[in-house]
Amino acid sequence: MKGHILPGLVMLAIFLLPIIVPSPYIIGVMCFIAIYGALALGKAVLMENSGIFSVAHPAWFGIGAYVTAIATIRGVPPLVSIGVAALCVACLAYIMGAPLLRLKEYYLANATFCLLIIMEIVIGNMGSLTGGHEGLMGIPPLTIGPIKFEGDRDFYFLSWGLCIGSLWFFHNLMNTRAGRALRTFMYSEVASKSMGINVSQYKLRIFVITSVMASLTGSILAFWLRFIEPAMFGIPLMIELLTMVIVGGGGILYGPILGAFTIMWLREVIQAYLARLLPVMTAEVDAVFFGIIVILTLIFMPGGIAGWVEQLMHAGRRVGERLTRP
């Protein structure tokens, strides 16, 4: 029961935030945190819990957003568009993952990096369908029956619902037989195969599942912004997700969400205040500081923020046991 108090308080704070602090700016940033946090969570499950070093996550994110937007513009109901996008991404991830996941480590990273570049180029050059590099505008609002989602507050609850739901789903998944198998072959595929685990099958399954999750977050982003462009799903997003996973601590499931929270608010602070102190520096100044933060995190906090939080909680439990011990 005690272990559920802190998560419950966090969820209560998330729910009450737009009521207590009705600032459109804060609500907007928190929406981005929820969307990128859910996206980084799927990436961390692949990298830190399954040993699959894929960098194609922004590609599935972008394909989900574009398929949803194009289908909705052409008159398909929003919920059906989201389902169609998820199905398309699942099929593509299965078709591409079957041969790609035969590769390992840097070879897999290079192959999925090429997939990301191809996706960005293809979308940018299909101007008649995707709007090209100028972007796709005029996306209809998200409606579910009589409910119409408009404004940041509506999407705040929707995006955080998706983020918390993704965390709950992966938490349960990693505690099943499949999750234990994923952790096993992350350390030794030879040992896993000797125990009868079908490594290739499990790898492909988690690859498809995380890709579908990325598609869902892309659909939410498309309906919220009602404008998308290829640059939103390219290499900068890949680097940003890696930063969130490293800083937050990808070995613990809630770590990437902490990483998204930290990175997004640090970016806001840097862009708001540092530009006044260093006006000659370009808008990419935050990349310099994020690089420094990643290096410092790897040196002094290899488990990320979540690892540090877990250490504090463990120390607190030990102190509490000593104080209550007769």
N, C-alpha and C positions, 0 to 999 in steps of 0.2 A: 504493500500500500504506500509506503514511504517513497518508493522509487517512482511513483506516478504523480507525486505532488509537484515537483519542479516542471515536468512537461505540461502538466495541467495549468500551472501558473503562466507559463510562456504562451500557451494557446489562448488563455483568457486575455493576456496583455495584447496579443495580436488582434483578437476580436474587438477589444475596447478601444484600440488606438484611434481609428477614424472617428469614433464618437467623442473621445476626450480631446484629441488634437485634430480638428477638422481642416487642417491645412492642405490645400490641393498639392502643394509642392512635396510635402512629406508623404502623402498618400501615393503620389506618383512614383517617388523613389522606392517606396516599399513594394509597389507593384512590380517594378523591375527586379527588385531583390527576390521576390517570390518566383518570378518566371526564370530568372537566371539561376536561382538556387535549386529549383527542380531540375533544370538542365544539367547543372554541375553535379547534382546528386547521381544522375544516371551515368555520367562520365566517370565518377568516382567508383561506382559499382563495377564498371568495366575494368578500370585500371587497378584500383587498390584491392578489390575483393575477388576479381576473376583473373587478373593478370593479362588482360587483353589491352594492349596499348594502341587503341584506335583514336585517331584525331578527326574522324569524320562526323562527330556529333553535330556540329553546326550545319552540316549538309542535310541531315534528317530534319533538323529544326527548320531550315529554310524550305525544304520540299513540303513539309507539313503546312507551313504558312502559305506558300504559293498555291498549292492544290486547294486548300480551303478557300482562299480568297478568290481564285479564278472560278471555282464551282459556285460559290455564293453569288458572285457578280452575274453569272449566267442563269440565275434563278433557282438553283438548288437550295433547299432549306438548310439553315446553318448547321443543325445537328447532323444531318446527312452528309454535309460537306466535311465536317470534322471526321466522321466515320470513314468516308471515302479517302481522305488524306491519310488517316492512320493505316488503312488497308493498303494503299499504294506504297507507303513507306515500309510496311511489314514485308510486302512482296519484294521490293527493291533490296531491302536489308538481307532478306533470305537469299535472293539470287546472287547478290554481290558478296555476302558473307561466306557462303559455302566455299568458294575458292580462296578468298582473301584470308580467312582464318586458318588456312594451312600454313600461313607465314607466321613468324614469331618476332617479337621484340622490334628492333629497328626496321626490319623488312616490312612488318605489318604497319608500322607507323608511316613509313614512306608511301606504301600503297594506299592507305586511307587518306594521306595528305594529298595525293594525286586525285583521289575521288572528290575531295573537298574543292580543289581548284577546278576540276572539270565541271562540277555542279555550278559554281559561281560563273564560269565562262558561258555555259549553256544557257542559264537563266538570263544573263546579261545580253545575249545575242538573239533571244527569242522575243524581240520587241513587240510583235503583234499580239503575243499571248500574255507575256509577263510584264510588259511596259518597259523592258530593257533596263538600261542603267539609270534611267530617269525615275524608275519606280512604278509601282502599281497603286493607283489611287481609286477612290470611289467604292471601297469595300463596304457593303451594307452592314448595319448593326447586328449584333448577335441577339437573336430572339429564340426563346424556348417556350413554345405555346404562347400564352398571353404575357409572359415575362419578357421585357425588353431591357437588355443591359446597355446602359448609357452612363458615361461619366466614370471618373477614376474610382469613386467609392464602390460602385457595383463590381468593377473588375478587380478591386482590391480583395474583396471577399472571394471572388471566383479564382483568382490567381493563387491566393494563399490556401484555398481549399484544395487546389490541385497540388500545391507544394507539400502540404501536410499529408494529403492522400498518397502522394508518391513516397514520402518518407515511411508512412505506415505500411504501404505495399512492400517496399524493399526490405523493411525490418522483418516482416513476416516471411518473405521469400528467403532471406538469408538464414532463417532459423528452421527451414525445412530441409528435407533430404537433398534437394537440388542445391540449396544454398551451401550446405556443408560440402557437397561435392565440388562446388565452385572454389571454395577456399582450399580444398585439398589439392586440386591440380594447379592452383596458383603457385604452390611451393614446389611441387614435383609431379609432372605429368606421367613420368615413368611409374612412380608409386601408385598414382591414381589408376592407371591402366592395369597394373598388376592386381588391384582390388576389384576389377571388373567395371570401373566407371567409364562410360562412353564419353570421353573428353570432347571429341568433335561435336557431338550432339548437344551437350550442355553449353559449349561455347556459342554455338549458333543460336540456341534458344535465348540466352541472356543478351546476345547481340541484337536480336530482333526485338526483344522486350524493351530494352533501353532505347532503341531507335523509335519505337512506337510512342514511348513516353516523351521523347524529344519532339515528335510530330504534334502531340497534344499541346505542348507548351507553345510551339510555333503557331498553332491555330488560335490559341488565346491571344498571343501577341498581335496577330493580324486583325482580329476583331477589336482589340483595344485601340491600337494606333490607327487602324483603317488606312494604313499606308505601309508598304514594304518595298525594299530595294535590295539588290544582291549584296551590296556592301555590308548590310546588317548581319549577314550569315557567312562571312568569310574568315580570313586568317586572323584579323584582330580579335574576333569573338573566340576563336580557338585558343589564342594565347590568354585571353581573359578567363576562360573557363579553367585552363590549367593553373592559372594563378589562384583562382578561388579554391580549387581542390588542394593545392599545396599549402596555402595560408590557413585555410579552414581545418585541414586534416582529413584527407580522404579515407583513412583507415577506419574512421568512425562515421557512421551514416549521417549524423546531423552536422558533421564537419563542413561539407561543402556549402550548406545553407549559412553557417556562421561566416564562411569565407566570402560568400556573396554579399552578406550584410556589411562585412568589414571593407571589402573592396569598393562597393558602390558608394558608401558614405565617405570613404577616404577620397575617392575621385571627386565627389561634390565639394569637399573641403578644399582640396588642392585647386580645383578650377575656380572656386569662389574667392579664395584668399591669396593663394600663391601668385596668381596672375597680377595682383596689385603690387606684390613685392618684386616680382621678376617679369615685368611687362615685355621684355625683349625676347622671352622664351616662347616657343610655339605652343599650340594646343596639345601637342604630344608630350608635354612635360610630365604628365602623370605616368607615362610609361617608364620614365627614368626612375621615379620613386617606387613604382611597383616592382621593378627589377631589383632595386635595393632591398625592398621588403621581402621578396622571395628568397634572396641570398641569406638575409639575416634569419629568416624563418628556418631554412634548411640547416643553418649552422647552430642556432641556439634553441630552436623549437621544432625539431624534426617531425614531431607528431602533430604539428599545427596547433591552432587555437583549441580545437576540440580535445586534443591530447593533453594540453595544459589544463583544461577544465576538468577532465577525467582525473588527473593527478590531484587537483585541489579537492574534488569530491571524495576521492579515496582517502586523502589525508584527513578530511573532515569527519568521515565515518570512523576512522581509527581513533581520532580524538574523542568522538562521541562515545565509542565503546569503552575507552579508558575511563571516562568520567562517570559512566553508568555502571561500571564494574564494581561489585561490592568489595 
